[in-house]
C-alpha cells in the first residue's frame, strides 16, 4: 500500500509541474508580445516626430 501512495505522489508531482510551467510561461509570453508592440509603436512615433537625417531625404537629391 505504501508503494501505491508513493507512485501516486510522484505522478501528481509531475502533473502539477506541467501546470505550474503553463501558469508561468503564458503570462510571460503575453507580456513580451504586448511590450514588443508598444516598443515598435514608440519607435515609429519617435521617428515621425524627431526631425533628422533620413534615407528618404537623400533619395530626393
C-alpha positions in Angstrom: 0.0 0.0 0.0 2.9 2.4 0.7 4.2 1.7 -2.7 0.9 2.8 -4.3 0.9 6.0 -2.3 4.5 6.8 -3.3 3.6 6.2 -7.0 0.5 8.5 -6.8 2.6 11.2 -5.1 5.3 11.1 -7.7 2.8 11.1 -10.6 0.9 14.1 -9.1 4.2 16.0 -8.7 4.9 15.6 -12.4 1.4 16.6 -13.4 1.5 19.7 -11.2 4.9 20.6 -12.6 3.4 20.9 -16.0 0.5 23.1 -14.7 2.9 25.4 -12.9 5.0 25.7 -16.1 2.0 26.7 -18.1 0.9 29.2 -15.4 4.3 30.9 -15.5 5.1 30.9 -19.3 1.7 32.0 -20.6 1.6 35.4 -18.8 5.3 36.0 -19.7 4.6 35.4 -23.4 1.6 37.8 -23.3 3.7 40.5 -21.6 6.5 40.0 -24.1 4.2 40.4 -27.1 2.5 43.4 -25.6 5.8 45.1 -24.7 7.1 44.4 -28.2 4.2 46.1 -29.8 4.4 49.1 -27.6 8.1 49.5 -28.3 7.6 49.2 -32.1 4.8 51.9 -31.9 7.0 54.2 -29.7 9.9 53.9 -32.2 7.6 54.7 -35.1 6.2 57.8 -33.4 9.7 58.9 -32.3 11.0 58.6 -35.9 8.0 60.6 -37.2 8.3 63.4 -34.6 12.0 63.9 -34.3 13.4 65.6 -37.3 16.7 64.2 -38.6 18.6 63.0 -41.5 16.8 60.1 -43.1 17.4 58.0 -46.2 14.2 59.5 -47.8 15.8 62.9 -48.0 18.8 61.5 -49.8 16.7 59.9 -52.5 15.1 63.3 -53.4 18.5 64.7 -54.4 
